Amino acid sequence: MKNRAKCKVCSTIIESFHVNDHVSCNCGEIAIDGGPGEFRCYAKSFDNFLRVDDEGNEIVVTVKEKEEKPNKKELLDMLQEMIIRIEGLPPAAMLTPISHYDFYAGLILLKSILSHEDK
């Protein structure tokens, strides 16, 4: 199935074609990412998000909120994954500046790990 979605607010149909193809609708209410292999989706309100199948049928999505927070091991695994991805960058990429979003995400993860209470 293609990675397509429709925004109920602006009626835009969007499609992500490959892993790093992040696409938003015209009004910015919804977005998708990941191409046909990964169906990542984002929305300000999932009430305005519809999946669109290969035949053009609109599918109402069911959103399940994750209630539990990650444990310390999962947080450390996330940090290790970030390190591995950075280490895998080509040498030229290692010399380019990072965005504040990248730095912010790392700081949030590090804060979560350091402030995590073992239960």
Contacts in CASP RR format, 6 or more apart in sequence:
PFRMAT RR
TARGET T0000
AUTHOR 0000-0000-0000
METHOD contacts of the structure
MODEL  1
MKNRAKCKVCSTIIESFHVNDHVSCNCGEIAIDGGPGEFRCYAKSFDNFL
RVDDEGNEIVVTVKEKEEKPNKKELLDMLQEMIIRIEGLPPAAMLTPISH
YDFYAGLILLKSILSHEDK
1 36 0 8 1.000
1 53 0 8 1.000
1 54 0 8 1.000
2 15 0 8 1.000
2 36 0 8 1.000
2 52 0 8 1.000
2 53 0 8 1.000
2 54 0 8 1.000
3 15 0 8 1.000
3 16 0 8 1.000
3 17 0 8 1.000
3 32 0 8 1.000
3 34 0 8 1.000
3 35 0 8 1.000
3 36 0 8 1.000
3 37 0 8 1.000
3 38 0 8 1.000
3 39 0 8 1.000
4 13 0 8 1.000
4 14 0 8 1.000
4 15 0 8 1.000
4 16 0 8 1.000
4 32 0 8 1.000
4 51 0 8 1.000
4 52 0 8 1.000
4 53 0 8 1.000
4 56 0 8 1.000
5 13 0 8 1.000
5 14 0 8 1.000
5 25 0 8 1.000
5 30 0 8 1.000
5 32 0 8 1.000
5 41 0 8 1.000
5 49 0 8 1.000
5 50 0 8 1.000
5 51 0 8 1.000
5 52 0 8 1.000
6 12 0 8 1.000
6 13 0 8 1.000
6 14 0 8 1.000
6 49 0 8 1.000
6 50 0 8 1.000
6 51 0 8 1.000
6 52 0 8 1.000
6 58 0 8 1.000
7 14 0 8 1.000
7 25 0 8 1.000
7 26 0 8 1.000
7 27 0 8 1.000
7 28 0 8 1.000
7 29 0 8 1.000
7 30 0 8 1.000
7 48 0 8 1.000
7 49 0 8 1.000
7 50 0 8 1.000
8 29 0 8 1.000
8 47 0 8 1.000
8 48 0 8 1.000
8 49 0 8 1.000
8 50 0 8 1.000
9 25 0 8 1.000
9 27 0 8 1.000
9 29 0 8 1.000
9 48 0 8 1.000
10 25 0 8 1.000
10 26 0 8 1.000
10 27 0 8 1.000
10 28 0 8 1.000
10 29 0 8 1.000
12 25 0 8 1.000
12 26 0 8 1.000
12 27 0 8 1.000
13 52 0 8 1.000
14 23 0 8 1.000
14 24 0 8 1.000
14 25 0 8 1.000
14 30 0 8 1.000
14 31 0 8 1.000
14 32 0 8 1.000
15 23 0 8 1.000
15 32 0 8 1.000
16 22 0 8 1.000
16 23 0 8 1.000
16 32 0 8 1.000
16 33 0 8 1.000
16 34 0 8 1.000
16 35 0 8 1.000
16 36 0 8 1.000
17 35 0 8 1.000
17 36 0 8 1.000
18 34 0 8 1.000
18 35 0 8 1.000
19 34 0 8 1.000
19 35 0 8 1.000
19 37 0 8 1.000
19 38 0 8 1.000
20 33 0 8 1.000
20 34 0 8 1.000
21 33 0 8 1.000
21 34 0 8 1.000
21 35 0 8 1.000
22 31 0 8 1.000
22 32 0 8 1.000
22 33 0 8 1.000
22 34 0 8 1.000
23 31 0 8 1.000
23 32 0 8 1.000
23 33 0 8 1.000
24 30 0 8 1.000
24 31 0 8 1.000
25 31 0 8 1.000
28 44 0 8 1.000
29 43 0 8 1.000
29 44 0 8 1.000
29 45 0 8 1.000
29 48 0 8 1.000
29 49 0 8 1.000
30 41 0 8 1.000
30 42 0 8 1.000
30 43 0 8 1.000
30 44 0 8 1.000
30 48 0 8 1.000
30 49 0 8 1.000
31 41 0 8 1.000
31 42 0 8 1.000
31 43 0 8 1.000
32 39 0 8 1.000
32 40 0 8 1.000
32 41 0 8 1.000
32 42 0 8 1.000
33 40 0 8 1.000
33 41 0 8 1.000
33 42 0 8 1.000
34 40 0 8 1.000
41 49 0 8 1.000
41 61 0 8 1.000
43 49 0 8 1.000
46 61 0 8 1.000
46 63 0 8 1.000
49 61 0 8 1.000
50 58 0 8 1.000
50 59 0 8 1.000
50 60 0 8 1.000
50 61 0 8 1.000
51 58 0 8 1.000
51 59 0 8 1.000
51 61 0 8 1.000
52 58 0 8 1.000
52 59 0 8 1.000
53 59 0 8 1.000
70 78 0 8 1.000
70 112 0 8 1.000
71 116 0 8 1.000
72 113 0 8 1.000
72 116 0 8 1.000
72 118 0 8 1.000
75 109 0 8 1.000
75 112 0 8 1.000
75 113 0 8 1.000
75 116 0 8 1.000
76 113 0 8 1.000
78 109 0 8 1.000
79 106 0 8 1.000
79 109 0 8 1.000
79 110 0 8 1.000
79 113 0 8 1.000
82 106 0 8 1.000
82 109 0 8 1.000
86 94 0 8 1.000
END
